[in-house]
Amino acid sequence: MEIPRVKVTERAIEVIQQLKEKHGELMFHQSGGCCDGSSPMCFPKGDLMLDNSDILLGEIANCEFYISKDQFEYWKHTQLTVDITEGRDSSFSLEIPLGLRFIIKSRLYTEEEQRQLKSI
């Protein structure tokens, strides 16, 4: 059984569905840069230009989830879970006007899980 690198909570799925109704297909990106912080950012699919410094980590709620290679190096031993919380952030992520923001929760993989991870 393949271990997912990224997961999503039910609360976050509800917000994603709401955003899909308004904006269509979506995508996520986790960069970890100074200006956008470490929050995952949600965009209409195709609005964020990706390049060879971004990798597809997985999918959440039928949305592709990308992470920068540099950030992946820091988090490659952790499983990420996208959740939602109240509060505004200073980013261009689609949930911000709702007074919400996506956040990342993480946990270390067990040794057994690490053996089952698909290479990226």
C-alpha positions as CSV (number, residue, x, y, z in Angstrom):
1,M,0.0,0.0,0.0
2,E,1.4,3.4,-1.0
3,I,1.7,5.9,1.7
4,P,0.5,9.4,0.7
5,R,2.9,12.3,1.1
6,V,0.1,14.8,1.4
7,K,-3.4,14.5,2.9
8,V,-6.3,16.8,3.6
9,T,-8.8,17.2,6.4
10,E,-12.6,17.1,5.9
11,R,-12.8,20.7,7.0
12,A,-10.3,21.7,4.3
13,I,-12.2,19.6,1.7
14,E,-15.3,21.6,2.4
15,V,-13.5,24.9,1.7
16,I,-11.8,23.4,-1.4
17,Q,-15.2,22.4,-2.8
18,Q,-16.6,25.9,-2.1
19,L,-13.6,27.4,-3.9
20,K,-14.0,25.0,-6.9
21,E,-17.6,26.1,-7.3
22,K,-16.4,29.7,-7.7
23,H,-13.1,29.3,-9.5
24,G,-13.2,25.9,-11.2
25,E,-10.3,23.5,-11.1
26,L,-7.7,24.3,-8.5
27,M,-4.0,23.6,-7.6
28,F,-1.9,24.0,-4.5
29,H,1.7,25.0,-4.0
30,Q,3.9,24.7,-0.9
31,S,7.0,26.9,-1.3
32,G,8.2,28.0,2.1
33,G,9.5,31.3,0.9
34,C,9.8,34.4,3.0
35,C,7.0,36.4,1.4
36,D,4.3,33.7,1.3
37,G,5.4,32.1,4.5
38,S,5.0,28.3,4.9
39,S,1.2,28.1,4.2
40,P,0.0,26.1,1.3
41,M,-1.4,28.4,-1.4
42,C,-4.4,27.6,-3.5
43,F,-4.8,28.9,-7.1
44,P,-7.0,28.3,-10.1
45,K,-5.3,25.5,-12.0
46,G,-2.7,26.8,-14.3
47,D,-2.5,30.3,-12.8
48,L,0.8,29.6,-11.1
49,M,3.7,29.1,-13.4
50,L,5.6,25.9,-12.4
51,D,9.1,24.9,-13.5
52,N,11.7,22.2,-12.9
53,S,12.2,23.5,-9.3
54,D,8.6,22.3,-8.4
55,I,7.6,18.7,-7.9
56,L,4.2,17.1,-7.8
57,L,3.8,15.8,-4.2
58,G,0.4,14.3,-4.7
59,E,-3.3,15.2,-4.9
60,I,-5.8,16.5,-2.3
61,A,-9.5,16.7,-3.1
62,N,-8.7,16.1,-6.7
63,C,-6.3,19.0,-6.8
64,E,-2.6,18.7,-7.7
65,F,-0.3,19.6,-4.8
66,Y,3.1,20.9,-5.7
67,I,6.1,21.7,-3.5
68,S,9.4,23.4,-4.3
69,K,12.4,21.0,-4.5
70,D,14.2,22.9,-1.7
71,Q,11.2,22.7,0.6
72,F,10.8,19.0,-0.2
73,E,14.3,18.4,0.9
74,Y,13.4,19.7,4.4
75,W,10.1,17.9,4.6
76,K,10.8,14.6,2.7
77,H,10.6,12.6,6.0
78,T,7.2,14.0,6.9
79,Q,3.6,13.5,5.9
80,L,1.8,16.8,5.3
81,T,-1.8,17.3,6.1
82,V,-3.6,20.4,4.7
83,D,-6.1,21.9,7.2
84,I,-8.0,25.2,7.4
85,T,-8.1,27.8,10.1
86,E,-9.8,31.1,10.7
87,G,-7.7,34.2,10.1
88,R,-6.4,36.2,7.2
89,D,-3.0,35.9,5.7
90,S,-1.2,38.2,3.4
91,S,-1.0,35.9,0.4
92,F,-2.8,35.6,-2.9
93,S,-4.3,32.2,-2.0
94,L,-8.0,31.9,-3.0
95,E,-9.3,31.2,0.5
96,I,-8.1,34.5,2.0
97,P,-11.2,36.6,1.1
98,L,-13.3,34.0,3.1
99,G,-11.4,35.0,6.3
100,L,-9.7,31.6,6.3
101,R,-6.3,30.2,5.5
102,F,-4.9,26.8,4.6
103,I,-2.3,25.5,7.0
104,I,0.1,22.5,7.1
105,K,0.3,20.0,9.8
106,S,3.1,17.5,9.6
107,R,4.3,14.3,11.2
108,L,7.4,12.2,10.7
109,Y,7.0,8.9,8.8
110,T,7.7,5.7,10.7
111,E,10.6,3.6,9.4
112,E,8.2,1.2,7.9
113,E,6.3,4.0,6.1
114,Q,9.5,5.4,4.8
115,R,10.3,2.1,3.1
116,Q,6.9,2.2,1.4
117,L,7.2,5.7,0.0
118,K,7.3,6.2,-3.7
119,S,10.5,7.9,-4.9
120,I,10.2,11.5,-6.2
